[in-house]
Amino acid sequence: MTWKATFDKGVACFKHGDLEQALAHMNQAAELESSNFIIYDSRAAVHEKLGNIKAALRDSKRVIDLAPDRWQGYARPARLFNLLGKYGSAIKMADHALSHLRPEDGQRRAPLVELREKAVIAQAAAEKERLSQVAQTSYLLGKLPVETLVEIFTVLIDEDHTWAVKLSHVCGHWRRILINTSSAWQTLVLSSKHPLRKAKLWKQRAKNRIAHISVTMSQLDRTTVFAELQDLSWDDLSSLGISGQSFVELHHMLSDISLPYKFSNLDELTLFNCTSPDQLSCCLSGSKWKLRTLRLMGTIHMMDEWWQWIQQLKELHLNGPVTRFSMLVFAANPSLERVVLNGTGIGHDRNDDVTPTSMDNLKSIECRGVTDLYRLLRAISAPSITRFCVDAFTIPNETLLHVASRPSLVELHITNCSLSASTLTTLLSSTPNLETLQINSIHAVVNEMFQFLTPKTVDSLHHLPCRALKHVDVSRCSDLTTSSAYAFVKTRAQYASEPVESAEKCAVVVSLKVDGCPNIEPDMLPWFRSKVAQFSCIYITKKDFKKSRGRLL
């Protein structure tokens, strides 16, 4: 029997509603003639009637492959995809069918357009329902009370004030909350980018209660912006970052409107480019300030009279060359806890031979790139110091011992300095509570240091040097040998395992960093990693490698 005869039987069965028999005849016809699109189109119609949607789609694809120019091949899958809820595919197939209509098939256009519109409407409804489900199941923050969201936002904004703007751009709900939360806008940074407009907006959102102001705008903008800030609630201002000249201008403006002492409630003051210390003295004079943190940046010329009014400092930061350092800052601020110096030199005080001032509350001294520092260090005594950091300067060994050789010391960081092994071992012998030791970029010191820290025998752990030591960093000490580091880790582990009272127990080495130490043998790295929880050995960084390669070329 020919495929045509079998096909005709199938068509007859389909017309009489005998779908199973019609499908059997269509399958037999397809086996006899596999390249006729009419057979597959008819069998697709049978599958559609039987509810075999996927089988109908397979036959429809076969029709398109055999007769891609016929609109009928696209019309059926458009309808089938619509039934499956795949509205995007249905719209695509309907578009193909409309594009392949011939002029004589004009009456078919309306049903196809209607099919496409139904798919578009159904797709929009499905997307709306999906978004509704997402909002109900995924957007958990949307279910939180506004007060809880405000608390979350406050935590982020306290870490970084720029989060106020970032969060307000997430969605309309968050934006409305933030705009109505005045505490989110208490940090005002006035740069050269639209400072006046920003000042007005932040005042409005913070309800005039600005707590932190940073001013870096140009001189042309200062007059109008400061005038805009006149009606701020200055009693709420806790920190101010500003240039010396801008500070003088702002002070004079407030004095003109009978607010001369509103800065006296500041907790933190950052001044940079203080070119006129006499003018600055006029601004500082008056009632006693409540400053806890003072940062001076740029060229610094300290005046003795400043400390008549600033006597409650907890932190002092100097960043830049100091043409004159006033030692009275220590006598006037006995509560000082932290001193940070970043600069090129400490200028001469009128009296270098001062009696050391006892700073019982001073806990941390950090010095980076400072010369002539010994004048400062010899002028103070810090019996309770816990952290001492020095970087890139020459300091007499006796001065280093004078400052850092304290039982209270917990952290010691020495980088790129002139230091002898005997001075370091003497210092370590007097710091039993030392937990963190960093010796970087210093030659001919660390091997003797490790030998000192790992005596083969001790009468008792009470006499073990630095028995509380947990973190050691000896990066870029090029002469460090594997044997010294190995003996240190091994011996400390043995001492730490001894059963003794907790007061005398040796601490376990938690971290060891030996980056930039070329003599550390690679074969020993697995052993170090098995014994030390946090071990780092980077022989050379990509940046250093590129530099060395460039020099060779």
Buried (B, 14 or more C-beta within 10 A) or exposed (E): EEBBEBBEBBBEBBEEEBBEBBBBBBBBBBEBBEEBBBBBBBBBBBBBBBEBBEBBBBBBBBBBEBBEEBBBBBBBBBBBBBEEEBBEBBBBBBBBBBEBBEEEEEEBEEEBEEBBEBBBEBBEEBEEEEEEEEEEEEEEEEEEEEEEBBEEBBEBBEEEBEBBEEBBEEEEEBEEBBBEBBBBBBBBBBEEEEBBEBBBEBBEBBEBBBBBBBBBBEEEBBEEBBEBBEEBBBEBBBBBBBBBBBBBBBBBBBBEEEBBBBBBBBBBBBBBBBEEBEBBBEBBEBEEBBBBBBBBBBBBBBBBEBBBBBBBBBBBBBBBBBBBBBBBBBBBBBEBBBBBBBBEBBBEBEEEEBEBBBBEBBBBBBBBBBBBBBBBBBBBBBEBBBBBBBBEBEBBBEBBBBBBBBEBBBBBBBBBBEBBBEBBBBBBEBBBBBBBBBBBBBEEBBBBBBBBBBEEEEEEBEEBBBBBBBBBBBBBBEBBBBBBBBBBBEBBBEBBEEEEEEEEBBBBBBBBBBBBBEBBEEEBBEBBBEBBEEBBBEEEEEEEEEEEEEEEE
